[in-house]
Amino acid sequence: MTIQKAAKLLKYVMENNSWKEYAAMHGRHMPKYVDIRMDTRDGEVFSVSFSGADEKTFRVESDKDLEEVYEWLNEYLKERDLHAK
């Protein structure tokens, strides 16, 4: 994952899944901490970890991997929406 995609992911987390935005009230995963691991040899981010209330680590070596991160971040929202129907 590029640094630009990592920045976009962090912005998304802050706007949709952060404690600051009270994500729990919206039925989303609400990690308290986000750790990104970058290889300085090529500047690529290869791992993102969420911890706190919700803990999960992802390898992000492709766009498909990154899609899985976004799917996890939205997982509770989808589950809540299914129960509302």
TITIMI-477714 format. One record per residue: x, y, z of N, C-alpha, C in turn; residue number from 1; residue in one letter. Coordinates in steps of 0.1 Angstrom, whole numbers, plus 5000, padded with zeros to 4 digits. Layout:
<r><n_east>X</n_east><n_north>Y</n_north><n_up>Z</n_up><ca_east>X</ca_east><ca_north>Y</ca_north><ca_up>Z</ca_up><c_east>X</c_east><c_north>Y</c_north><c_up>Z</c_up><nr>NUM</nr><rest>A</rest></r>
...
END
This chain:
<r><n_east>5009</n_east><n_north>4988</n_north><n_up>5000</n_up><ca_east>5000</ca_east><ca_north>5000</ca_north><ca_up>5000</ca_up><c_east>5009</c_east><c_north>5012</c_north><c_up>5000</c_up><nr>1</nr><rest>M</rest></r>
<r><n_east>5006</n_east><n_north>5022</n_north><n_up>4992</n_up><ca_east>5014</ca_east><ca_north>5034</ca_north><ca_up>4991</ca_up><c_east>5011</c_east><c_north>5043</c_north><c_up>5004</c_up><nr>2</nr><rest>T</rest></r>
<r><n_east>5020</n_east><n_north>5052</n_north><n_up>5006</n_up><ca_east>5018</ca_east><ca_north>5062</ca_north><ca_up>5017</ca_up><c_east>5005</c_east><c_north>5070</c_north><c_up>5015</c_up><nr>3</nr><rest>I</rest></r>
<r><n_east>5002</n_east><n_north>5073</n_north><n_up>5002</n_up><ca_east>4990</ca_east><ca_north>5081</ca_north><ca_up>4999</ca_up><c_east>4977</c_east><c_north>5073</c_north><c_up>5003</c_up><nr>4</nr><rest>Q</rest></r>
<r><n_east>4977</n_east><n_north>5060</n_north><n_up>5000</n_up><ca_east>4966</ca_east><ca_north>5051</ca_north><ca_up>5003</ca_up><c_east>4965</c_east><c_north>5050</c_north><c_up>5018</c_up><nr>5</nr><rest>K</rest></r>
<r><n_east>4976</n_east><n_north>5049</n_north><n_up>5025</n_up><ca_east>4976</ca_east><ca_north>5048</ca_north><ca_up>5040</ca_up><c_east>4970</c_east><c_north>5061</c_north><c_up>5046</c_up><nr>6</nr><rest>A</rest></r>
<r><n_east>4974</n_east><n_north>5072</n_north><n_up>5041</n_up><ca_east>4969</ca_east><ca_north>5085</ca_north><ca_up>5046</ca_up><c_east>4954</c_east><c_north>5085</c_north><c_up>5044</c_up><nr>7</nr><rest>A</rest></r>
<r><n_east>4949</n_east><n_north>5080</n_north><n_up>5032</n_up><ca_east>4935</ca_east><ca_north>5080</ca_north><ca_up>5029</ca_up><c_east>4927</c_east><c_north>5071</c_north><c_up>5039</c_up><nr>8</nr><rest>K</rest></r>
<r><n_east>4934</n_east><n_north>5059</n_north><n_up>5042</n_up><ca_east>4928</ca_east><ca_north>5050</ca_north><ca_up>5052</ca_up><c_east>4927</c_east><c_north>5056</c_north><c_up>5065</c_up><nr>9</nr><rest>L</rest></r>
<r><n_east>4938</n_east><n_north>5063</n_north><n_up>5070</n_up><ca_east>4937</ca_east><ca_north>5070</ca_north><ca_up>5083</ca_up><c_east>4927</c_east><c_north>5080</c_north><c_up>5084</c_up><nr>10</nr><rest>L</rest></r>
<r><n_east>4925</n_east><n_north>5088</n_north><n_up>5073</n_up><ca_east>4915</ca_east><ca_north>5098</ca_north><ca_up>5073</ca_up><c_east>4901</c_east><c_north>5092</c_north><c_up>5074</c_up><nr>11</nr><rest>K</rest></r>
<r><n_east>4899</n_east><n_north>5081</n_north><n_up>5067</n_up><ca_east>4886</ca_east><ca_north>5073</ca_north><ca_up>5067</ca_up><c_east>4883</c_east><c_north>5069</c_north><c_up>5081</c_up><nr>12</nr><rest>Y</rest></r>
<r><n_east>4893</n_east><n_north>5063</n_north><n_up>5088</n_up><ca_east>4892</ca_east><ca_north>5058</ca_north><ca_up>5101</ca_up><c_east>4888</c_east><c_north>5069</c_north><c_up>5111</c_up><nr>13</nr><rest>V</rest></r>
<r><n_east>4894</n_east><n_north>5081</n_north><n_up>5110</n_up><ca_east>4891</ca_east><ca_north>5092</ca_north><ca_up>5118</ca_up><c_east>4877</c_east><c_north>5097</c_north><c_up>5116</c_up><nr>14</nr><rest>M</rest></r>
<r><n_east>4872</n_east><n_north>5097</n_north><n_up>5103</n_up><ca_east>4859</ca_east><ca_north>5102</ca_north><ca_up>5100</ca_up><c_east>4848</c_east><c_north>5092</c_north><c_up>5103</c_up><nr>15</nr><rest>E</rest></r>
<r><n_east>4851</n_east><n_north>5079</n_north><n_up>5103</n_up><ca_east>4840</ca_east><ca_north>5069</ca_north><ca_up>5104</ca_up><c_east>4841</c_east><c_north>5059</c_north><c_up>5115</c_up><nr>16</nr><rest>N</rest></r>
<r><n_east>4853</n_east><n_north>5057</n_north><n_up>5121</n_up><ca_east>4855</ca_east><ca_north>5047</ca_north><ca_up>5131</ca_up><c_east>4862</c_east><c_north>5051</c_north><c_up>5143</c_up><nr>17</nr><rest>N</rest></r>
<r><n_east>4864</n_east><n_north>5064</n_north><n_up>5145</n_up><ca_east>4872</ca_east><ca_north>5069</ca_north><ca_up>5156</ca_up><c_east>4863</c_east><c_north>5071</c_north><c_up>5169</c_up><nr>18</nr><rest>S</rest></r>
<r><n_east>4870</n_east><n_north>5070</n_north><n_up>5180</n_up><ca_east>4863</ca_east><ca_north>5073</ca_north><ca_up>5193</ca_up><c_east>4859</c_east><c_north>5088</c_north><c_up>5193</c_up><nr>19</nr><rest>W</rest></r>
<r><n_east>4866</n_east><n_north>5096</n_north><n_up>5186</n_up><ca_east>4863</ca_east><ca_north>5110</ca_north><ca_up>5185</ca_up><c_east>4849</c_east><c_north>5112</c_north><c_up>5179</c_up><nr>20</nr><rest>K</rest></r>
<r><n_east>4846</n_east><n_north>5104</n_north><n_up>5169</n_up><ca_east>4834</ca_east><ca_north>5105</ca_north><ca_up>5161</ca_up><c_east>4823</c_east><c_north>5096</c_north><c_up>5167</c_up><nr>21</nr><rest>E</rest></r>
<r><n_east>4826</n_east><n_north>5089</n_north><n_up>5178</n_up><ca_east>4816</ca_east><ca_north>5081</ca_north><ca_up>5185</ca_up><c_east>4811</c_east><c_north>5070</c_north><c_up>5175</c_up><nr>22</nr><rest>Y</rest></r>
<r><n_east>4820</n_east><n_north>5063</n_north><n_up>5169</n_up><ca_east>4817</ca_east><ca_north>5052</ca_north><ca_up>5160</ca_up><c_east>4808</c_east><c_north>5042</c_north><c_up>5166</c_up><nr>23</nr><rest>A</rest></r>
<r><n_east>4809</n_east><n_north>5039</n_north><n_up>5179</n_up><ca_east>4801</ca_east><ca_north>5029</ca_north><ca_up>5185</ca_up><c_east>4786</c_east><c_north>5032</c_north><c_up>5183</c_up><nr>24</nr><rest>A</rest></r>
<r><n_east>4782</n_east><n_north>5044</n_north><n_up>5184</n_up><ca_east>4768</ca_east><ca_north>5048</ca_north><ca_up>5183</ca_up><c_east>4763</c_east><c_north>5046</c_north><c_up>5168</c_up><nr>25</nr><rest>M</rest></r>
<r><n_east>4772</n_east><n_north>5044</n_north><n_up>5159</n_up><ca_east>4768</ca_east><ca_north>5041</ca_north><ca_up>5145</ca_up><c_east>4770</c_east><c_north>5027</c_north><c_up>5142</c_up><nr>26</nr><rest>H</rest></r>
<r><n_east>4773</n_east><n_north>5018</n_north><n_up>5152</n_up><ca_east>4774</ca_east><ca_north>5004</ca_north><ca_up>5149</ca_up><c_east>4787</c_east><c_north>5000</c_north><c_up>5142</c_up><nr>27</nr><rest>G</rest></r>
<r><n_east>4798</n_east><n_north>5007</n_north><n_up>5143</n_up><ca_east>4810</ca_east><ca_north>5003</ca_north><ca_up>5136</ca_up><c_east>4821</c_east><c_north>4999</c_north><c_up>5145</c_up><nr>28</nr><rest>R</rest></r>
<r><n_east>4831</n_east><n_north>4992</n_north><n_up>5139</n_up><ca_east>4843</ca_east><ca_north>4989</ca_north><ca_up>5147</ca_up><c_east>4848</c_east><c_north>5002</c_north><c_up>5152</c_up><nr>29</nr><rest>H</rest></r>
<r><n_east>4854</n_east><n_north>5002</n_north><n_up>5164</n_up><ca_east>4859</ca_east><ca_north>5014</ca_north><ca_up>5170</ca_up><c_east>4873</c_east><c_north>5012</c_north><c_up>5176</c_up><nr>30</nr><rest>M</rest></r>
<r><n_east>4883</n_east><n_north>5010</n_north><n_up>5168</n_up><ca_east>4896</ca_east><ca_north>5008</ca_north><ca_up>5173</ca_up><c_east>4901</c_east><c_north>5021</c_north><c_up>5180</c_up><nr>31</nr><rest>P</rest></r>
<r><n_east>4909</n_east><n_north>5020</n_north><n_up>5190</n_up><ca_east>4914</ca_east><ca_north>5032</ca_north><ca_up>5197</ca_up><c_east>4928</c_east><c_north>5036</c_north><c_up>5191</c_up><nr>32</nr><rest>K</rest></r>
<r><n_east>4935</n_east><n_north>5026</n_north><n_up>5186</n_up><ca_east>4949</ca_east><ca_north>5028</ca_north><ca_up>5181</ca_up><c_east>4950</c_east><c_north>5022</c_north><c_up>5167</c_up><nr>33</nr><rest>Y</rest></r>
<r><n_east>4958</n_east><n_north>5029</n_north><n_up>5159</n_up><ca_east>4961</ca_east><ca_north>5024</ca_north><ca_up>5145</ca_up><c_east>4976</c_east><c_north>5024</c_north><c_up>5144</c_up><nr>34</nr><rest>V</rest></r>
<r><n_east>4982</n_east><n_north>5012</n_north><n_up>5140</n_up><ca_east>4996</ca_east><ca_north>5012</ca_north><ca_up>5138</ca_up><c_east>4998</c_east><c_north>5008</c_north><c_up>5124</c_up><nr>35</nr><rest>D</rest></r>
<r><n_east>5007</n_east><n_north>5015</n_north><n_up>5117</n_up><ca_east>5010</ca_east><ca_north>5012</ca_north><ca_up>5103</ca_up><c_east>5025</c_east><c_north>5009</c_north><c_up>5102</c_up><nr>36</nr><rest>I</rest></r>
<r><n_east>5028</n_east><n_north>4998</n_north><n_up>5095</n_up><ca_east>5042</ca_east><ca_north>4994</ca_north><ca_up>5094</ca_up><c_east>5046</c_east><c_north>4996</c_north><c_up>5079</c_up><nr>37</nr><rest>R</rest></r>
<r><n_east>5057</n_east><n_north>5003</n_north><n_up>5078</n_up><ca_east>5062</ca_east><ca_north>5007</ca_north><ca_up>5064</ca_up><c_east>5076</c_east><c_north>5002</c_north><c_up>5063</c_up><nr>38</nr><rest>M</rest></r>
<r><n_east>5080</n_east><n_north>4997</n_north><n_up>5051</n_up><ca_east>5093</ca_east><ca_north>4993</ca_north><ca_up>5048</ca_up><c_east>5100</c_east><c_north>5005</c_north><c_up>5042</c_up><nr>39</nr><rest>D</rest></r>
<r><n_east>5110</n_east><n_north>5010</n_north><n_up>5048</n_up><ca_east>5117</ca_east><ca_north>5022</ca_north><ca_up>5043</ca_up><c_east>5126</c_east><c_north>5019</c_north><c_up>5031</c_up><nr>40</nr><rest>T</rest></r>
<r><n_east>5127</n_east><n_north>5006</n_north><n_up>5027</n_up><ca_east>5135</ca_east><ca_north>5003</ca_north><ca_up>5015</ca_up><c_east>5127</c_east><c_north>5007</c_north><c_up>5003</c_up><nr>41</nr><rest>R</rest></r>
<r><n_east>5114</n_east><n_north>5006</n_north><n_up>5003</n_up><ca_east>5106</ca_east><ca_north>5009</ca_north><ca_up>4991</ca_up><c_east>5095</c_east><c_north>5019</c_north><c_up>4994</c_up><nr>42</nr><rest>D</rest></r>
<r><n_east>5093</n_east><n_north>5022</n_north><n_up>5007</n_up><ca_east>5082</ca_east><ca_north>5032</ca_north><ca_up>5011</ca_up><c_east>5068</c_east><c_north>5026</c_north><c_up>5011</c_up><nr>43</nr><rest>G</rest></r>
<r><n_east>5067</n_east><n_north>5013</n_north><n_up>5010</n_up><ca_east>5054</ca_east><ca_north>5007</ca_north><ca_up>5010</ca_up><c_east>5050</c_east><c_north>5003</c_north><c_up>5024</c_up><nr>44</nr><rest>E</rest></r>
<r><n_east>5037</n_east><n_north>5005</n_north><n_up>5027</n_up><ca_east>5031</ca_east><ca_north>5001</ca_north><ca_up>5039</ca_up><c_east>5026</c_east><c_north>4986</c_north><c_up>5037</c_up><nr>45</nr><rest>V</rest></r>
<r><n_east>5030</n_east><n_north>4977</n_north><n_up>5046</n_up><ca_east>5027</ca_east><ca_north>4963</ca_north><ca_up>5044</ca_up><c_east>5018</c_east><c_north>4958</c_north><c_up>5055</c_up><nr>46</nr><rest>F</rest></r>
<r><n_east>5015</n_east><n_north>4965</n_north><n_up>5065</n_up><ca_east>5007</ca_east><ca_north>4960</ca_north><ca_up>5076</ca_up><c_east>5000</c_east><c_north>4972</c_north><c_up>5083</c_up><nr>47</nr><rest>S</rest></r>
<r><n_east>4987</n_east><n_north>4969</n_north><n_up>5087</n_up><ca_east>4980</ca_east><ca_north>4979</ca_north><ca_up>5095</ca_up><c_east>4973</c_east><c_north>4971</c_north><c_up>5106</c_up><nr>48</nr><rest>V</rest></r>
<r><n_east>4975</n_east><n_north>4976</n_north><n_up>5118</n_up><ca_east>4969</ca_east><ca_north>4970</ca_north><ca_up>5130</ca_up><c_east>4960</c_east><c_north>4980</c_north><c_up>5137</c_up><nr>49</nr><rest>S</rest></r>
<r><n_east>4949</n_east><n_north>4974</n_north><n_up>5142</n_up><ca_east>4939</ca_east><ca_north>4982</ca_north><ca_up>5150</ca_up><c_east>4939</c_east><c_north>4976</c_north><c_up>5164</c_up><nr>50</nr><rest>F</rest></r>
<r><n_east>4939</n_east><n_north>4984</n_north><n_up>5174</n_up><ca_east>4938</ca_east><ca_north>4979</ca_north><ca_up>5188</ca_up><c_east>4930</c_east><c_north>4988</c_north><c_up>5197</c_up><nr>51</nr><rest>S</rest></r>
<r><n_east>4927</n_east><n_north>4983</n_north><n_up>5208</n_up><ca_east>4918</ca_east><ca_north>4990</ca_north><ca_up>5218</ca_up><c_east>4906</c_east><c_north>4981</c_north><c_up>5219</c_up><nr>52</nr><rest>G</rest></r>
<r><n_east>4894</n_east><n_north>4987</n_north><n_up>5217</n_up><ca_east>4882</ca_east><ca_north>4980</ca_north><ca_up>5218</ca_up><c_east>4881</c_east><c_north>4969</c_north><c_up>5208</c_up><nr>53</nr><rest>A</rest></r>
<r><n_east>4885</n_east><n_north>4971</n_north><n_up>5196</n_up><ca_east>4885</ca_east><ca_north>4961</ca_north><ca_up>5185</ca_up><c_east>4900</c_east><c_north>4959</c_north><c_up>5181</c_up><nr>54</nr><rest>D</rest></r>
<r><n_east>4904</n_east><n_north>4947</n_north><n_up>5180</n_up><ca_east>4918</ca_east><ca_north>4944</ca_north><ca_up>5176</ca_up><c_east>4918</c_east><c_north>4935</c_north><c_up>5164</c_up><nr>55</nr><rest>E</rest></r>
<r><n_east>4926</n_east><n_north>4939</n_north><n_up>5154</n_up><ca_east>4928</ca_east><ca_north>4932</ca_north><ca_up>5142</ca_up><c_east>4940</c_east><c_north>4937</c_north><c_up>5134</c_up><nr>56</nr><rest>K</rest></r>
<r><n_east>4948</n_east><n_north>4927</n_north><n_up>5128</n_up><ca_east>4959</ca_east><ca_north>4931</ca_north><ca_up>5120</ca_up><c_east>4957</c_east><c_north>4926</c_north><c_up>5106</c_up><nr>57</nr><rest>T</rest></r>
<r><n_east>4961</n_east><n_north>4934</n_north><n_up>5096</n_up><ca_east>4959</ca_east><ca_north>4931</ca_north><ca_up>5082</ca_up><c_east>4973</c_east><c_north>4932</c_north><c_up>5075</c_up><nr>58</nr><rest>F</rest></r>
<r><n_east>4976</n_east><n_north>4923</n_north><n_up>5066</n_up><ca_east>4986</ca_east><ca_north>4925</ca_north><ca_up>5056</ca_up><c_east>4980</c_east><c_north>4932</c_north><c_up>5045</c_up><nr>59</nr><rest>R</rest></r>
<r><n_east>4987</n_east><n_north>4943</n_north><n_up>5040</n_up><ca_east>4981</ca_east><ca_north>4951</ca_north><ca_up>5029</ca_up><c_east>4991</c_east><c_north>4952</c_north><c_up>5018</c_up><nr>60</nr><rest>V</rest></r>
<r><n_east>4992</n_east><n_north>4941</n_north><n_up>5011</n_up><ca_east>5002</ca_east><ca_north>4941</ca_north><ca_up>5000</ca_up><c_east>4995</c_east><c_north>4942</c_north><c_up>4986</c_up><nr>61</nr><rest>E</rest></r>
<r><n_east>4982</n_east><n_north>4944</n_north><n_up>4986</n_up><ca_east>4975</ca_east><ca_north>4946</ca_north><ca_up>4973</ca_up><c_east>4962</c_east><c_north>4954</c_north><c_up>4976</c_up><nr>62</nr><rest>S</rest></r>
<r><n_east>4956</n_east><n_north>4958</n_north><n_up>4965</n_up><ca_east>4944</ca_east><ca_north>4966</ca_north><ca_up>4966</ca_up><c_east>4933</c_east><c_north>4957</c_north><c_up>4972</c_up><nr>63</nr><rest>D</rest></r>
<r><n_east>4933</n_east><n_north>4944</n_north><n_up>4969</n_up><ca_east>4923</ca_east><ca_north>4934</ca_north><ca_up>4974</ca_up><c_east>4925</c_east><c_north>4934</c_north><c_up>4990</c_up><nr>64</nr><rest>K</rest></r>
<r><n_east>4937</n_east><n_north>4933</n_north><n_up>4994</n_up><ca_east>4940</ca_east><ca_north>4933</ca_north><ca_up>5009</ca_up><c_east>4934</c_east><c_north>4946</c_north><c_up>5015</c_up><nr>65</nr><rest>D</rest></r>
<r><n_east>4936</n_east><n_north>4957</n_north><n_up>5009</n_up><ca_east>4931</ca_east><ca_north>4970</ca_north><ca_up>5014</ca_up><c_east>4916</c_east><c_north>4970</c_north><c_up>5014</c_up><nr>66</nr><rest>L</rest></r>
<r><n_east>4910</n_east><n_north>4964</n_north><n_up>5004</n_up><ca_east>4895</ca_east><ca_north>4963</ca_north><ca_up>5004</ca_up><c_east>4890</c_east><c_north>4956</c_north><c_up>5017</c_up><nr>67</nr><rest>E</rest></r>
<r><n_east>4897</n_east><n_north>4945</n_north><n_up>5021</n_up><ca_east>4894</ca_east><ca_north>4938</ca_north><ca_up>5033</ca_up><c_east>4894</c_east><c_north>4946</c_north><c_up>5045</c_up><nr>68</nr><rest>E</rest></r>
<r><n_east>4904</n_east><n_north>4956</n_north><n_up>5046</n_up><ca_east>4904</ca_east><ca_north>4965</ca_north><ca_up>5057</ca_up><c_east>4892</c_east><c_north>4973</c_north><c_up>5058</c_up><nr>69</nr><rest>V</rest></r>
<r><n_east>4888</n_east><n_north>4979</n_north><n_up>5047</n_up><ca_east>4876</ca_east><ca_north>4987</ca_north><ca_up>5046</ca_up><c_east>4864</c_east><c_north>4979</c_north><c_up>5049</c_up><nr>70</nr><rest>Y</rest></r>
<r><n_east>4863</n_east><n_north>4967</n_north><n_up>5044</n_up><ca_east>4852</ca_east><ca_north>4958</ca_north><ca_up>5048</ca_up><c_east>4851</c_east><c_north>4956</c_north><c_up>5062</c_up><nr>71</nr><rest>E</rest></r>
<r><n_east>4862</n_east><n_north>4953</n_north><n_up>5069</n_up><ca_east>4862</ca_east><ca_north>4951</ca_north><ca_up>5083</ca_up><c_east>4857</c_east><c_north>4964</c_north><c_up>5091</c_up><nr>72</nr><rest>W</rest></r>
<r><n_east>4862</n_east><n_north>4975</n_north><n_up>5087</n_up><ca_east>4858</ca_east><ca_north>4988</ca_north><ca_up>5093</ca_up><c_east>4843</c_east><c_north>4990</c_north><c_up>5092</c_up><nr>73</nr><rest>L</rest></r>
<r><n_east>4837</n_east><n_north>4985</n_north><n_up>5082</n_up><ca_east>4823</ca_east><ca_north>4987</ca_north><ca_up>5080</ca_up><c_east>4814</c_east><c_north>4976</c_north><c_up>5084</c_up><nr>74</nr><rest>N</rest></r>
<r><n_east>4821</n_east><n_north>4965</n_north><n_up>5089</n_up><ca_east>4814</ca_east><ca_north>4952</ca_north><ca_up>5092</ca_up><c_east>4802</c_east><c_north>4954</c_north><c_up>5101</c_up><nr>75</nr><rest>E</rest></r>
<r><n_east>4804</n_east><n_north>4961</n_north><n_up>5112</n_up><ca_east>4793</ca_east><ca_north>4962</ca_north><ca_up>5122</ca_up><c_east>4781</c_east><c_north>4970</c_north><c_up>5116</c_up><nr>76</nr><rest>Y</rest></r>
<r><n_east>4784</n_east><n_north>4980</n_north><n_up>5108</n_up><ca_east>4774</ca_east><ca_north>4988</ca_north><ca_up>5101</ca_up><c_east>4765</c_east><c_north>4979</c_north><c_up>5092</c_up><nr>77</nr><rest>L</rest></r>
<r><n_east>4772</n_east><n_north>4970</n_north><n_up>5085</n_up><ca_east>4764</ca_east><ca_north>4961</ca_north><ca_up>5076</ca_up><c_east>4756</c_east><c_north>4952</c_north><c_up>5084</c_up><nr>78</nr><rest>K</rest></r>
<r><n_east>4761</n_east><n_north>4947</n_north><n_up>5095</n_up><ca_east>4754</ca_east><ca_north>4937</ca_north><ca_up>5104</ca_up><c_east>4742</c_east><c_north>4944</c_north><c_up>5110</c_up><nr>79</nr><rest>E</rest></r>
<r><n_east>4744</n_east><n_north>4957</n_north><n_up>5115</n_up><ca_east>4732</ca_east><ca_north>4964</ca_north><ca_up>5120</ca_up><c_east>4722</c_east><c_north>4967</c_north><c_up>5110</c_up><nr>80</nr><rest>R</rest></r>
<r><n_east>4726</n_east><n_north>4970</n_north><n_up>5098</n_up><ca_east>4716</ca_east><ca_north>4973</ca_north><ca_up>5087</ca_up><c_east>4708</c_east><c_north>4960</c_north><c_up>5084</c_up><nr>81</nr><rest>D</rest></r>
<r><n_east>4714</n_east><n_north>4949</n_north><n_up>5085</n_up><ca_east>4707</ca_east><ca_north>4936</ca_north><ca_up>5082</ca_up><c_east>4697</c_east><c_north>4933</c_north><c_up>5092</c_up><nr>82</nr><rest>L</rest></r>
<r><n_east>4700</n_east><n_north>4937</n_north><n_up>5105</n_up><ca_east>4690</ca_east><ca_north>4935</ca_north><ca_up>5116</ca_up><c_east>4678</c_east><c_north>4945</c_north><c_up>5115</c_up><nr>83</nr><rest>H</rest></r>
<r><n_east>4681</n_east><n_north>4956</n_north><n_up>5109</n_up><ca_east>4670</ca_east><ca_north>4966</ca_north><ca_up>5108</ca_up><c_east>4660</c_east><c_north>4962</c_north><c_up>5097</c_up><nr>84</nr><rest>A</rest></r>
<r><n_east>4663</n_east><n_north>4953</n_north><n_up>5088</n_up><ca_east>4654</ca_east><ca_north>4949</ca_north><ca_up>5078</ca_up><c_east>4644</c_east><c_north>4939</c_north><c_up>5083</c_up><nr>85</nr><rest>K</rest></r>
END
